[in-house]
Amino acid sequence: MKYSRFLLLFVVPIVAVGAILALPRLSKRELLGLLLLPAAAVIWTTPWDNYLVASGVWRYDPSKVWNVILGYVPLEEYMFFVLQSLGVGFITVLMLRLMGKKEQA
């Protein structure tokens, strides 16, 4: 399976549903957190992934990625960092809201 198809099938739907449910009522603080989380993931994970690929610990099959390589890592991996972080962020916001409503009841 191509990496982009994996993202489309398994990661994008979670982010899309989370965005639809959470975005309309996001506070400025929540929005800031949702923007900082992917940035932190990219900053934190990029050196690690690049080092592991450069040193041969793992590789990306050129037939499975778009071959847009940033450093040693394909674009899809960076997309994964961002999308996965957003998905977790949206789920966290929604869970905190749900828990807050139960505590108020």
N, C-alpha and C positions, 0 to 999 in steps of 0.2 A: 504494500500500500504506500502510495506517495505521502510524504509528510504533510503536504497541503490538504490532502483528503482527510487525513487523520484529524487535523485541526478543524476542518469544516464539519466533520461528523461528530466529534466528541468534545470539542472545546468551544467552538463558536455558539452552539445552541445554549450552553449554560450561561455564557456571557450575554447572549441576546435576551434570554428570559430574565436574567438578573437585572439587566438594564431596563427592560420594559417595566418590571415590578418596582425597582428602586429609584430610578432616575427622576420620575416626576416629583418626588417629595424629598430629595436630598437636601440636607442642610449644607451650608458652606463648609463646615468642618468635615462632614462626610465626603463631600466632593474633593476637598483637598487631600484627604486620606486616600481616596480612590485614584488620584493623580500621582501621589507620591509612592504608592505601593508598587506599581509597575516600574517606575523610575528606579526605585531601590533594587528591584529584582534584576533589572538590566545591568545596573552598575555593579551589583554584587556577583552576579552569575557570569557575566561576560569574560572576565579574566580566567575564571576557573574552566569554563568550557573551551575557551581558546587554548589554554595550556594543555588540557587533556587531549584535544584533537592534534595539536602540534607535536605532542610527545608520543602519539600513536596509541594512547589508551583506548580511544574509540574513534570511529570515523563515520562519515555520512556518505551513503551510496549515491554517487552523482546521478544515477537514474531515478532516485527517489526524491530528489530536491530540485528546486528551480535553478540551481547553480548560480545564485546571487550570493556570493560569499563575502562576509564582512570579517576580516581577520582570517580565521580558519573555519568559521562557523557559518552555516547557511542562514539566509534570511528567515526561513521558517522557524528556526530555533529561537531567534529573537522575538518573532511573533508569538511563539509559545510562552516565553517569559511574560510578555505583556498581557496576552489573553488569559493565561492561567491566573495571574495576579488579579486581573479585573474580575474574573469569575469568583475567586475566593473573596475578594472585597465585597462584591454584590451580595453573595450568600451571607457574609458576616453582617452586613448592614441589615439585611432582611431578618436574620435570626435575632439580632439585638432589638429590632423593632418588635418582633413577635414576643420576645421575652419581656420587654418593657410593658406591653399591653397586658400580659398575664399578671405581672406584678401589680399593676394598677387595679386589676379587677378584684 
